Every structure is written in structure tokens, then in C-alpha cells.
Amino acid sequence: MSLWELSNLAFSAYVSQPPVKRERPLTSDSPDPNASLLNGLKSKKNFVKTLSFWELNMISISDEIRRKSIYAEYDRKDGSTWGQILKVCLGVLEDINTRLIDTQTPPPEMTMKGNNNNAVQSLPQLSAPLRIGPVLEASPKASSNRERAESGIEWAAKSIGQSPSNGLSPLRKGLKLVGDKALSQEQRKALRPENIEHATRGIVNDALQSPVGVPFRQTFDRRSKAKVFGSPRSEMELTLFSIDSLARLAVNAIKEDSMGQVSKDIGLIMRTLGNIISRIKTFMAESPIHWTDVKFQSNPGGTRHVKEIDMLLDQLRSALKHIIEAYGTFARDMGLSMEEMRVARLAAGLPAS
């Protein structure tokens, strides 16, 4: 079992009780309940943030009074309560989008920035400057004892390692002769680099397929969940809560948002949900299989479905479907073109028209 799965199970077991106090959302007793809720949603601590999104989901489902207060509060320091909730919910989806884009985009080429003329000049020059002029031109004849000594050392250095005219040094000739006499043709063939690599790969492959190799396999299932939900801590619960809360708040706003704050953001919500559905589906279809995933590679027709990611896609489709059904007739008023509505309906699993 991977670290990702262990941490996910431990976190799920720890966060097993809903954030309620006397059967009311946990922040209800706060002097400013929505401010406390917003602080939790923006927390850097995964535990606090997940509980806050869970509480938001409970409010979006069954607390009409708190929902109406979310729609009505528009004069906070960092913007309206609805605007801040919208930002953190869409931020969760944007985090997924960023991780998947990083997977599909190759890293940029490393380049040296700055002016190369600003080279460090503090070190002393340890040798004569490079020769300027024809490199192959014959060296001038030595005129002093020092120059003759330098010329002799230069000649010796150049001659070391150079092969004779037949292409093999005496040492290599001797080694080849011994090898030809001591080894059979099959043994010499087995020692070729390509054959050694093939044999080594076979040994590693057998080890990965054994129980000992299980911890070292980077399976499609594990890699996909880590990329979509984050690693090493999974944000699966947090992500599901944010999607459901956003959709429910958007749909309930038709009757409860007397200020009309939510309707202007419906187009953005629908585009974001449709785009993330498309991004995840593309990732799951095109993500490369790691070479250590021997079980998947041995089954070319293996499934690319992962239960947790299928659950996420179902949640996204359901959210988009309910918003389309609630606001579809007002698409033009919300700035959505007919083509955008067609794409959104297809992403939600609805007929194109």
C-alpha cells in the first residue's frame, strides 16, 4: 500500500465525525459565523480546510438561513461572502487543472540568463591564452632548452592513448586475443551491451511482478489519484464537498438570492466545470503508463478507469447538469453562447440540444 493510500485512509478515519455542535453547523455559535467559515475554507491546514468544506456542504444542503446570509453579505473586507466562497471552490478545481497541465506540458528548456560578458574575473590566469590562428599550422621550432622540454612533454601527452595505424593498441589486441580463446561465440554474444541490458531488464521485470516488487510499482491507479487529488495528502473529500456545495448554492440562489449576486457568476461556473471534466478525461485517456507498472503493461487492454476519479467525474457531471437544468433558459442573459451551452450539455452527459 502506498503512502498516498495510507495517508488517505488515516485522514478519512480521523475525519469521521461531521462538523456539528448540538446538531447545528460548527460555526453557528461564532459571533460572525460566515467569517469563521471563510477562515476555515482558506486555512493552510488540510484537516481544518476539509472540515470547513464539509460544513459548507451541510449548509448548502439543509440550512436555508445560513444560505440566505451567504447571498446577502456583500460588504466584507475581501469581497462578498458569496464571492469569497466562489473563489475558494473554483480554486480547488483550478488546483486540479494546474496539476494536470504540468503533467501534459514538457518542462521548459534551461537557459542561461544575463549577460555573458559579466564573467567572473577574480581568478588568476593559470595557463597561456588560447592560440589564435590556424590550429593545424606546424609549431615553431624550439629555440631554447625550456621550449624543447615543453615540446617533448607536449608530444608525449598527445601520443598517450592514440591507436596505431591498424586501429587497436597492443593492450587491446592482447585482451581481444585472450577473450577470443577463453570464451565461446555464444558467451561473447551474451556479453554484448544490448544483450546485457535485455537480461537485466528481464530480472527487474520479474522482481516487480513478485510480491517483493509491489511497493516499487508506480501503478496507473496510484499515479492518477496522486495527480488529480494531490500528493502526499489526498484532497478527494475536500474536492467532492466543494463541487457539491457550489452546485447547490448556485441552484438554491434562484429562490433565495434576493441580491442577485449568484446569477452573474453562473457562466463562469459552467465553463469551469465543463473544462475540468474535459481535462480529466483527456488526462485519463492519454496519461503514459510507468515502466514499473508491469501488471498494466502485461494487459494491453487494461482499463484506464479509477474508482475515485470516476466518482469525481460523476460529481462534476451531476453538478453541471443541475445548474444547466436550473439556468439553461437564461443562458444568453448570462453571457453563454449557443456553442458553449452545447459543449456544457455534452460534458454533463445531456443531449446537445
Secondary structure in CASP SS format (residue, H / E / C, confidence):
PFRMAT SS
TARGET T0000
AUTHOR 0000-0000-0000
METHOD secondary structure of the structure
MODEL  1
M C 1.00
S C 1.00
L H 1.00
W H 1.00
E H 1.00
L H 1.00
S H 1.00
N H 1.00
L H 1.00
A H 1.00
F H 1.00
S H 1.00
A H 1.00
Y H 1.00
V C 1.00
S C 1.00
Q C 1.00
P C 1.00
P C 1.00
V E 1.00
K E 1.00
R C 1.00
E C 1.00
R E 1.00
P E 1.00
L H 1.00
T H 1.00
S H 1.00
D H 1.00
S C 1.00
P C 1.00
D C 1.00
P H 1.00
N H 1.00
A H 1.00
S H 1.00
L H 1.00
L H 1.00
N H 1.00
G H 1.00
L H 1.00
K C 1.00
S C 1.00
K C 1.00
K C 1.00
N H 1.00
F H 1.00
V H 1.00
K H 1.00
T H 1.00
L H 1.00
S H 1.00
F H 1.00
W H 1.00
E H 1.00
L H 1.00
N H 1.00
M H 1.00
I H 1.00
S H 1.00
I H 1.00
S H 1.00
D C 1.00
E H 1.00
I H 1.00
R H 1.00
R H 1.00
K H 1.00
S H 1.00
I H 1.00
Y H 1.00
A H 1.00
E C 1.00
Y C 1.00
D C 1.00
R C 1.00
K C 1.00
D C 1.00
G C 1.00
S C 1.00
T H 1.00
W H 1.00
G H 1.00
Q H 1.00
I H 1.00
L H 1.00
K H 1.00
V H 1.00
C H 1.00
L H 1.00
G H 1.00
V H 1.00
L H 1.00
E H 1.00
D H 1.00
I H 1.00
N H 1.00
T H 1.00
R H 1.00
L H 1.00
I H 1.00
D H 1.00
T H 1.00
Q H 1.00
T C 1.00
P C 1.00
P C 1.00
P C 1.00
E C 1.00
M C 1.00
T C 1.00
M C 1.00
K C 1.00
G C 1.00
N C 1.00
N C 1.00
N C 1.00
N C 1.00
A C 1.00
V C 1.00
Q C 1.00
S C 1.00
L C 1.00
P C 1.00
Q C 1.00
L C 1.00
S C 1.00
A C 1.00
P C 1.00
L C 1.00
R C 1.00
I C 1.00
G C 1.00
P C 1.00
V C 1.00
L C 1.00
E C 1.00
A C 1.00
S C 1.00
P C 1.00
K C 1.00
A C 1.00
S C 1.00
S C 1.00
N H 1.00
R H 1.00
E H 1.00
R H 1.00
A H 1.00
E H 1.00
S H 1.00
G H 1.00
I H 1.00
E H 1.00
W H 1.00
A H 1.00
A H 1.00
K H 1.00
S H 1.00
I C 1.00
G C 1.00
Q C 1.00
S C 1.00
P C 1.00
S C 1.00
N C 1.00
G C 1.00
L C 1.00
S C 1.00
P H 1.00
L H 1.00
R H 1.00
K H 1.00
G H 1.00
L H 1.00
K H 1.00
L H 1.00
V H 1.00
G H 1.00
D H 1.00
K H 1.00
A H 1.00
L C 1.00
S C 1.00
Q H 1.00
E H 1.00
Q H 1.00
R H 1.00
K H 1.00
A H 1.00
L C 1.00
R C 1.00
P H 1.00
E H 1.00
N H 1.00
I H 1.00
E H 1.00
H H 1.00
A H 1.00
T H 1.00
R H 1.00
G H 1.00
I H 1.00
V H 1.00
N H 1.00
D H 1.00
A H 1.00
L H 1.00
Q H 1.00
S C 1.00
P H 1.00
V H 1.00
G H 1.00
V H 1.00
P H 1.00
F H 1.00
R C 1.00
Q C 1.00
T C 1.00
F H 1.00
D H 1.00
R H 1.00
R H 1.00
S H 1.00
K H 1.00
A H 1.00
K H 1.00
V H 1.00
F H 1.00
G C 1.00
S C 1.00
P C 1.00
R C 1.00
S C 1.00
E C 1.00
M H 1.00
E H 1.00
L H 1.00
T H 1.00
L H 1.00
F H 1.00
S H 1.00
I H 1.00
D H 1.00
S H 1.00
L H 1.00
A H 1.00
R H 1.00
L H 1.00
A H 1.00
V H 1.00
N H 1.00
A H 1.00
I H 1.00
K H 1.00
E H 1.00
D C 1.00
S C 1.00
M C 1.00
G C 1.00
Q C 1.00
V C 1.00
S H 1.00
K H 1.00
D H 1.00
I H 1.00
G H 1.00
L H 1.00
I H 1.00
M H 1.00
R H 1.00
T H 1.00
L H 1.00
G H 1.00
N H 1.00
I H 1.00
I H 1.00
S H 1.00
R H 1.00
I H 1.00
K H 1.00
T H 1.00
F H 1.00
M H 1.00
A H 1.00
E H 1.00
S C 1.00
P C 1.00
I C 1.00
H C 1.00
W C 1.00
T C 1.00
D C 1.00
V H 1.00
K H 1.00
F H 1.00
Q H 1.00
S C 1.00
N C 1.00
P C 1.00
G C 1.00
G C 1.00
T C 1.00
R C 1.00
H C 1.00
V C 1.00
K H 1.00
E H 1.00
I H 1.00
D H 1.00
M H 1.00
L H 1.00
L H 1.00
D H 1.00
Q H 1.00
L H 1.00
R H 1.00
S H 1.00
A H 1.00
L H 1.00
K H 1.00
H H 1.00
I H 1.00
I H 1.00
E H 1.00
A H 1.00
Y H 1.00
G H 1.00
T H 1.00
F H 1.00
A C 1.00
R H 1.00
D H 1.00
M H 1.00
G C 1.00
L C 1.00
S C 1.00
M H 1.00
E H 1.00
E H 1.00
M H 1.00
R H 1.00
V H 1.00
A H 1.00
R H 1.00
L H 1.00
A H 1.00
A C 1.00
G C 1.00
L C 1.00
P C 1.00
A C 1.00
S C 1.00
END
